[in-house]
Amino acid sequence: MRKLLYVIGLLVVAAGSFAFLPKAENEKEMMMIFTVSGLTAKTTTISPDGATDFKAIELDKKFQPFPWAQAHQAELTKLNVLRKQGWHVARHYTNAFTYNLSGATTIEVVYALEKK
């Protein structure tokens, strides 16, 4: 009889401990913005539903020494529009690399946005 009460008591304690486990967070929507700029530039937006939006950035001659400035301007404009819709930047990544043959430097910028 004592063993049965002991087992029942353990089962009640084990079942009650599940009430204190952390609850799963609400699902967050994620969106990505990729900007690749070099001799040409383009911005790619991947929406939460998987739709992609490609936008070529027309580089102006006055930005010729630094075409990344114009590409950065375009991505900040896109980020400001998305911030007004409730998105915020969760992660940001920048990568620069140079092609050996052409000597052209390419900068890739990735923004991971989330909406709670």
KOLMIFI-943100 format. One line per 10 residues: number of its first residue (from 0); their letters; for each residue x, y, z of N, C-alpha, C, O, CB. Coordinates in steps of 0.2 Angstrom, whole numbers, plus 5000, padded with zeros to 4 digits. Last residue first. Glycine has a CB too. Layout:
NUM	A	X,Y,Z,X,Y,Z,X,Y,Z,X,Y,Z,X,Y,Z; ...
This chain:
115	KKELAYVVEI	5034,5203,4825,5031,5200,4831,5023,5200,4830,5020,5197,4835,5033,5203,4837; 5044,5201,4812,5038,5204,4814,5035,5200,4819,5033,5194,4818,5033,5205,4808; 5061,5203,4806,5056,5199,4810,5050,5204,4812,5051,5210,4813,5059,5196,4816; 5074,5202,4794,5069,5206,4798,5064,5201,4801,5063,5196,4798,5065,5211,4793; 5090,5202,4790,5085,5197,4792,5080,5201,4797,5082,5204,4802,5088,5191,4796; 5100,5208,4777,5096,5210,4783,5091,5204,4784,5087,5202,4780,5092,5217,4782; 5115,5208,4770,5109,5204,4771,5106,5206,4777,5110,5207,4783,5111,5196,4772; 5126,5213,4757,5123,5215,4763,5116,5211,4764,5112,5211,4759,5121,5223,4763; 5141,5212,4748,5134,5209,4749,5132,5211,4756,5135,5210,4761,5135,5201,4748; 5151,5220,4737,5148,5220,4744,5141,5217,4744,5137,5219,4740,5148,5227,4747
105	TTAGSLNYTF	5165,5218,4727,5158,5217,4727,5156,5217,4735,5159,5213,4739,5155,5210,4724; 5177,5225,4717,5175,5223,4724,5167,5223,4724,5164,5227,4721,5178,5228,4729; 5187,5220,4703,5181,5224,4706,5179,5221,4712,5179,5215,4714,5175,5222,4701; 5197,5214,4698,5199,5219,4702,5193,5222,4705,5193,5227,4709,5203,5224,4699; 5196,5203,4688,5194,5210,4686,5196,5215,4691,5196,5221,4689,5186,5210,4686; 5202,5192,4695,5204,5194,4688,5202,5201,4686,5206,5205,4683,5200,5189,4683; 5198,5192,4708,5205,5193,4707,5206,5195,4700,5211,5199,4699,5208,5186,4708; 5185,5201,4716,5187,5196,4711,5194,5197,4709,5196,5203,4708,5182,5197,4705; 5183,5203,4733,5186,5206,4727,5187,5200,4722,5190,5195,4724,5193,5210,4729; 5170,5206,4745,5175,5201,4742,5177,5204,4736,5173,5208,4732,5173,5194,4741
95	ANTYHRAVHW	5162,5208,4760,5165,5211,4755,5170,5206,4752,5174,5203,4756,5168,5218,4757; 5147,5207,4769,5152,5203,4767,5155,5207,4760,5151,5209,4756,5150,5196,4765; 5136,5209,4783,5140,5212,4777,5146,5208,4776,5150,5206,4780,5142,5219,4779; 5121,5207,4791,5127,5204,4789,5130,5207,4783,5126,5208,4778,5126,5196,4788; 5110,5207,4805,5113,5211,4799,5120,5208,4798,5123,5206,4802,5113,5219,4800; 5094,5203,4812,5101,5202,4811,5103,5206,4805,5099,5207,4800,5102,5194,4810; 5082,5210,4814,5084,5205,4819,5092,5204,4818,5095,5204,4823,5080,5199,4818; 5074,5225,4811,5080,5221,4809,5082,5217,4815,5083,5219,4821,5086,5226,4807; 5056,5224,4810,5062,5227,4813,5068,5222,4811,5067,5216,4810,5062,5228,4820; 5040,5229,4804,5046,5225,4803,5052,5228,4807,5052,5234,4807,5048,5223,4796
85	GQKRLVNLKT	5029,5238,4802,5030,5234,4808,5036,5229,4809,5036,5226,4813,5024,5231,4810; 5029,5247,4792,5024,5241,4792,5025,5236,4798,5021,5231,4798,5025,5237,4785; 5040,5255,4794,5033,5258,4795,5027,5252,4795,5022,5254,4797,5032,5263,4789; 5049,5246,4790,5049,5248,4797,5042,5251,4798,5039,5250,4804,5054,5252,4799; 5048,5246,4776,5046,5240,4780,5045,5241,4787,5041,5238,4791,5051,5234,4779; 5053,5258,4773,5046,5257,4771,5044,5251,4775,5038,5251,4778,5046,5255,4763; 5066,5257,4778,5062,5262,4781,5054,5260,4779,5050,5261,4783,5063,5269,4778; 5071,5247,4769,5070,5246,4776,5066,5251,4780,5062,5249,4784,5077,5246,4779; 5071,5254,4757,5067,5248,4757,5066,5247,4765,5060,5245,4767,5070,5242,4754; 5081,5264,4760,5074,5266,4758,5069,5260,4759,5063,5261,4762,5074,5269,4751
75	LEAQHAQAWP	5092,5256,4762,5089,5259,4768,5082,5262,4766,5078,5262,4771,5093,5265,4769; 5094,5251,4749,5091,5246,4754,5089,5250,4760,5084,5247,4763,5097,5242,4756; 5097,5263,4742,5091,5260,4740,5089,5255,4746,5083,5254,4747,5092,5256,4734; 5109,5267,4749,5103,5271,4749,5097,5268,4747,5092,5269,4751,5104,5277,4744; 5117,5256,4745,5115,5257,4752,5109,5261,4753,5105,5260,4757,5121,5259,4756; 5118,5259,4732,5115,5253,4733,5113,5253,4741,5107,5251,4742,5119,5247,4732; 5126,5271,4733,5119,5271,4730,5115,5265,4731,5109,5265,4733,5120,5272,4722; 5137,5266,4739,5133,5271,4742,5126,5271,4740,5122,5272,4743,5137,5278,4742; 5143,5257,4730,5139,5254,4736,5135,5259,4739,5130,5258,4742,5144,5251,4740; 5150,5264,4721,5143,5263,4719,5139,5260,4725,5133,5259,4725,5143,5258,4713
65	FPQFKKDLEI	5161,5275,4721,5158,5271,4727,5151,5269,4725,5146,5272,4728,5159,5275,4733; 5165,5280,4709,5170,5277,4713,5167,5273,4719,5171,5268,4721,5174,5283,4716; 5151,5283,4704,5156,5279,4701,5161,5276,4705,5162,5270,4705,5158,5281,4695; 5141,5292,4707,5143,5287,4712,5148,5282,4710,5150,5278,4713,5137,5284,4715; 5139,5298,4695,5142,5302,4700,5144,5298,4706,5148,5300,4710,5137,5308,4702; 5132,5289,4687,5139,5290,4686,5143,5294,4691,5149,5293,4692,5140,5294,4679; 5121,5278,4696,5122,5284,4693,5130,5285,4692,5134,5283,4696,5119,5290,4697; 5114,5262,4693,5120,5266,4696,5121,5272,4692,5122,5272,4686,5126,5261,4696; 5099,5256,4697,5102,5259,4691,5108,5264,4695,5106,5269,4698,5097,5264,4687; 5096,5241,4703,5097,5247,4705,5101,5251,4700,5107,5248,4698,5101,5248,4712
55	AKFDTAGDPS	5083,5229,4701,5089,5231,4699,5090,5239,4701,5085,5243,4700,5090,5230,4691; 5075,5219,4712,5075,5226,4710,5082,5228,4708,5086,5228,4712,5072,5231,4715; 5064,5206,4715,5070,5208,4713,5070,5215,4710,5065,5217,4707,5073,5203,4707; 5056,5197,4727,5055,5203,4723,5062,5206,4721,5066,5207,4726,5051,5209,4727; 5047,5182,4730,5054,5186,4730,5052,5192,4725,5049,5191,4720,5059,5181,4727; 5038,5173,4742,5038,5177,4736,5044,5181,4736,5047,5184,4741,5032,5182,4736; 5037,5167,4754,5041,5164,4749,5042,5168,4743,5046,5166,4739,5039,5157,4748; 5030,5173,4764,5026,5168,4761,5031,5165,4755,5028,5160,4751,5020,5171,4758; 5039,5182,4769,5037,5177,4773,5034,5171,4769,5035,5165,4771,5033,5178,4779; 5049,5187,4755,5044,5188,4760,5043,5182,4764,5045,5177,4762,5037,5190,4756
45	ITTTKATLGS	5064,5193,4750,5061,5187,4751,5056,5188,4757,5057,5189,4762,5066,5181,4753; 5071,5204,4739,5067,5204,4745,5064,5197,4745,5060,5196,4740,5062,5210,4746; 5086,5210,4733,5081,5205,4732,5078,5204,4739,5081,5204,4744,5085,5198,4731; 5094,5222,4723,5091,5221,4729,5086,5215,4728,5081,5216,4724,5088,5227,4733; 5109,5225,4714,5102,5223,4714,5100,5222,4721,5104,5220,4725,5101,5217,4710; 5121,5233,4703,5118,5232,4710,5111,5229,4709,5107,5231,4704,5118,5238,4714; 5137,5232,4695,5130,5233,4695,5127,5231,4702,5131,5229,4706,5127,5227,4690; 5150,5232,4701,5149,5236,4695,5141,5237,4693,5140,5241,4690,5152,5232,4689; 5142,5230,4716,5148,5230,4713,5148,5235,4707,5147,5241,4707,5151,5223,4711; 5131,5223,4727,5133,5229,4723,5140,5228,4722,5144,5226,4725,5131,5235,4727
35	VTFIMMMEKE	5117,5215,4733,5123,5214,4731,5125,5220,4726,5121,5221,4721,5123,5207,4727; 5106,5213,4747,5109,5218,4742,5116,5216,4740,5120,5215,4744,5108,5225,4745; 5092,5205,4753,5099,5204,4750,5101,5210,4746,5097,5211,4741,5100,5197,4747; 5082,5203,4766,5083,5208,4761,5091,5207,4759,5095,5207,4763,5082,5215,4763; 5069,5193,4772,5076,5194,4771,5077,5199,4765,5073,5199,4761,5080,5187,4769; 5058,5190,4786,5059,5192,4779,5066,5193,4779,5070,5195,4783,5055,5199,4778; 5047,5180,4797,5054,5183,4795,5054,5185,4788,5050,5182,4784,5059,5177,4796; 5036,5180,4811,5037,5180,4803,5044,5183,4802,5046,5188,4805,5031,5185,4800; 5036,5170,4824,5038,5176,4822,5038,5175,4814,5041,5170,4812,5044,5179,4825; 5025,5162,4836,5029,5161,4829,5030,5168,4827,5026,5173,4827,5025,5157,4824
25	NEAKPLFAFS	5028,5164,4853,5024,5165,4847,5028,5165,4841,5034,5167,4841,5019,5171,4847; 5037,5152,4862,5036,5159,4860,5031,5159,4854,5030,5154,4850,5042,5162,4858; 5031,5140,4874,5034,5141,4867,5032,5148,4865,5027,5151,4866,5032,5136,4862; 5034,5141,4891,5030,5141,4885,5033,5143,4879,5038,5147,4879,5024,5146,4887; 5044,5131,4902,5043,5137,4898,5038,5136,4892,5039,5131,4889,5050,5140,4896; 5035,5122,4915,5040,5122,4909,5039,5129,4905,5033,5131,4905,5038,5116,4905; 5026,5121,4925,5031,5126,4926,5036,5126,4920,5041,5130,4920,5035,5125,4932; 5018,5111,4922,5015,5117,4922,5020,5123,4923,5019,5128,4921,5010,5118,4928; 5025,5099,4924,5024,5102,4918,5021,5108,4917,5022,5112,4912,5020,5097,4914; 5024,5096,4938,5030,5100,4936,5029,5102,4928,5033,5107,4927,5036,5096,4937
15	GAAVVLLGIV	5012,5089,4939,5012,5096,4941,5018,5100,4939,5018,5106,4938,5011,5096,4948; 5017,5076,4935,5012,5079,4931,5012,5087,4933,5011,5091,4928,5005,5076,4932; 5026,5074,4946,5029,5074,4939,5024,5078,4934,5026,5082,4930,5030,5067,4936; 5017,5073,4957,5022,5078,4956,5025,5079,4949,5026,5085,4947,5028,5076,4961; 5009,5062,4953,5006,5069,4954,5011,5074,4953,5010,5080,4950,5002,5069,4960; 5019,5052,4953,5015,5054,4946,5012,5061,4947,5012,5064,4942,5010,5048,4945; 5022,5052,4966,5027,5054,4961,5024,5056,4955,5026,5061,4951,5032,5048,4960; 5010,5047,4972,5013,5054,4974,5018,5056,4969,5018,5062,4967,5016,5054,4981; 5010,5035,4966,5004,5040,4965,5007,5047,4966,5006,5051,4962,4998,5038,4968; 5021,5029,4972,5021,5030,4965,5015,5035,4963,5017,5039,4959,5019,5023,4962
5	YLLKRM	5017,5030,4986,5023,5033,4984,5023,5034,4976,5025,5039,4974,5029,5029,4986; 5005,5022,4986,5005,5029,4988,5011,5033,4985,5010,5038,4983,5003,5030,4995; 5012,5010,4983,5007,5012,4978,5006,5020,4980,5005,5024,4975,5000,5009,4979; 5019,5008,4994,5023,5009,4988,5018,5012,4983,5020,5016,4979,5025,5002,4985; 5010,5006,5004,5014,5012,5004,5017,5013,4998,5018,5019,4995,5019,5011,5010; 5004,4994,5000,5000,5000,5000,5004,5006,5000,5003,5011,4997,4995,5000,5006
